[in-house]
Each structure stands twice: as C-alpha cells, then as structure tokens.
Amino acid sequence: MLNMAFKCILWFAQEHVNFRISEFESLAKMFGLQFRLVSQQLLKPFWIVEFPSEKTALQYASRSVALRAIFELYSYANTLPDFHNRLRSHVDTHHNELARHFSSDSSFKITVETYNKHFSQREKVEKIETMDYLPIEGAVDLKNPRVELWYLEFWGLDPKAVPPVPEDILFGRLLAQGQRHLIKDLSLKKRKFIGNTSMDAQLSLLMANQAMVRDGDLVFDPFVGTGSLLVSAAKFGGYVLGADIDYMMVHAQCRPSRISQRIREKDESIRANLKQYGCADRYMDVLVADFSNPLWHPRLSFDSIITDRSSIRNSRGNGKSENKKEWERGHTQRGHDPLSIHFALLAAELVLRFARVFCKAPETWRTPRVLASLPSRGLR
Ligand SMILES: C[S@@+](CC[C@H](N)C(=O)[O-])C[C@H]1O[C@@H](n2cnc3c(N)ncnc32)[C@H](O)[C@@H]1O
C-alpha cells in the first residue's frame, strides 16, 4: 500500500481551468509521481493532494504552469472553529517537524490570501492574530523570511454570490512557486517573430506539459506557424522540428502582425525566437510541407507531436482557403477522407508510431466517427 504521508495545498491560477487537471495528470505520469487527490471539486483554485514526500511535491511544482504555489498542509476545514481545532491538533501531533520551522533562529512571515472576497490589510492582520496559539519563536521578517506561512480563504467561485462565510479555510507552509514566471518570460509582447495566429505563452506551455515534453525529446509540430509550441517545448528541453504549408510563414515573410511594425526585420524567424529564449541548441529545423502528404522516413520516430490546428489549407486549392467545404473537396478529390485528414495526425501511418500526440482541436471534431478512428496507443 502506498504511504501518502505528505499532504499539500495546491494553489492554481484561475485561468484555463480545464487545462489544470490534464496538466496535473500529465506531469504525474511524466515524473511517475504517486498521489492521492483529496479534493473533489477541481475547478476550485485550492486543491488538497497527498504525495509520498516533499520531494514528490517539489517535482510537480518544478514543471507546473497552472500552479501558483504549493504548500505543506497544516490545517484545512470548511468552518473557522473546525479550522482552528485542526490546526491546534496538527501543532500537537507534529511538534518535532514544526520545531524546525518555528524555532527562534528561523524568521517567518504569514501571508493572507483570499479568493473572491477582498479584505483590508487590517482585516488580514486580524485573521493572522486568530492563530496566536502557534508556537512560533522566530522573528517576523516581511522581506526575506526563512519560512513563509500562508493562510488561505476560499469564498466561492461566483463574484455575484459570495457566501456569508468562507467555504474553505486552509493554512500551510510554502514549499515552492509553480512555473508561472515562464508565461512572462516567453510573452508574445517581446517575442522576436510573431504572427496573427501565434499562441499565447501560457497555453503553449500548458500544452507542452500535457504533451509531457522531456529533456532530450524529439518534438514535432506539423502546423508550426510562428513556432509558439516549439518555443515552449524547447524551453522544457525538447529538440524541436516544425512544418507548415505556408512558405511565407515558415520564412517569416508574412505580413507583420504588430501595429507598430510595417515590414518584418531581416532576422525574424522561429530559430531567432529560440535563440531569444536561450534554447537555440534545441532548434532542428522548420520545413514547408503539407501535412496530409507525410514526408517522413518510416524509421523516424518523434517523442511528442504537439500542435494547434484551427484551420487546414490544402496544397491544391488556392492556398487561401480556410473554408471547410472547399478544404474537404480538395482532400476528397485526392482520395483522402476529410475526417481522417482532420485527424491525419492520428490516422497517418507515421503518426501511429508516436509516443504522445497532443492536438488542440475544436469540439466539433469530436464526432463519434472521428473518435472511433483514433488509435488507442499513446493517444492523449
Ligand atoms: C493555428 S496556426 C498555428 C499557429 C502556431 N501554433 C503559432 O503559434 O504560430 C495553423 C497553421 O497551420 C498551417 N496549415 C494549415 N493547413 C496546413 C496543412 N495542410 N499542412 C501544414 N500546415 C498547414 C497554417 O499555415 C497555419 O500556420
């Protein structure tokens, strides 16, 4: 039986909420992490999860982009009296472990974070004072504390129906921040080469995590565009390769999408983007290719395919058509089944060998026929 001795609070950003579950599962699988999900309502920003150890918790935090921060759980309850009873009892039963963090040579800081209800600084201090029974001997250090304790209150998800009392009250010790700094680091605002369809940094990073990109993986995006997914995959250590039907896009000669820019700079390219983020060594190449005509050697095998395909063009059409009917006609004329082209990533014989495929696709593609045509092996 697993020993899930380490209880944690996971605090998520309340954005792309559906991605957080799948990111969590993917990272757990990628690192081989064992866990027990205590929380039932996964749309809430605070989850309680049990891991076998602090090390496991830190491993998850080292890659999660959905995660704001992770804490060792000291107390959790749905009412304030229960919360304080549990915190008192935690202090009694974990005396030795807590002594390390509460000793006189360990400075500390308590932060109050409330979700869906605002409190003044004074009210926050009052909340901290309700925990004056904590046997903390260290000095307060608001700037550079050795131990950070966090008191969290969840006041529902609906700003128009804030409950009279908090739904969840949680308290714990900060273990680590998630990787949300990467969203700013890779922001499109400052990226060298972008286009109208460039995917924002947060989604790209979440997708790379869902595709479980590992250091040294070979990662391919068959609809590479300006390469946003390659950027995030490379940031996580993948060697990246892309293809796109649009010559102008691949050569960064398409019309600039920044209002302030009239012509593209000479050195704009996907490669330049990777260089900008310090991962030039992960760049393999980008090719002009129609993905419905696979050009890959049968022996080539990618670790992950990660792609964002919202519209497909065909190389026999006028090149501008994003129109579904025209597109379907183009492919049926060439003997392709339009639905399997939609899912050619999955149906094409070369793709069947891939370990992991992650494709952001419209809901409308999820027809019973398409779903039935998906290969089961390695599909995400
Ligand atoms: C949604 S965009 C991808 C955006 C990309 N993730 C980025 O960050 O820039 C889809 C791309 O698919 C390409 N595309 C459409 N049909 C294609 C086809 N049959 N083969 C290869 N690329 C295709 C388009 O030229 C476009 O660049």
The ligand as an ORCA input file, in Angstrom:
! r2SCAN-3c Opt
* xyz 0 1
  C      -3.379     27.952    -35.887
  S      -1.998     28.115    -36.915
  C      -0.695     27.542    -35.897
  C      -0.188     28.641    -35.046
  C       1.040     28.266    -34.321
  N       0.766     27.417    -33.172
  C       1.744     29.539    -33.871
  O       1.994     29.682    -32.677
  O       2.012     30.391    -34.693
  C      -2.220     26.815    -38.044
  C      -1.131     26.702    -39.091
  O      -1.432     25.570    -39.840
  C      -0.935     25.792    -41.139
  N      -1.589     24.830    -42.044
  C      -2.842     24.828    -42.483
  N      -3.051     23.760    -43.287
  C      -1.909     23.057    -43.320
  C      -1.507     21.854    -43.953
  N      -2.344     21.173    -44.718
  N      -0.254     21.410    -43.742
  C       0.617     22.104    -42.954
  N       0.299     23.267    -42.346
  C      -0.953     23.735    -42.518
  C      -1.286     27.248    -41.404
  O      -0.451     27.798    -42.429
  C      -1.045     27.879    -40.037
  O       0.244     28.453    -39.970
*
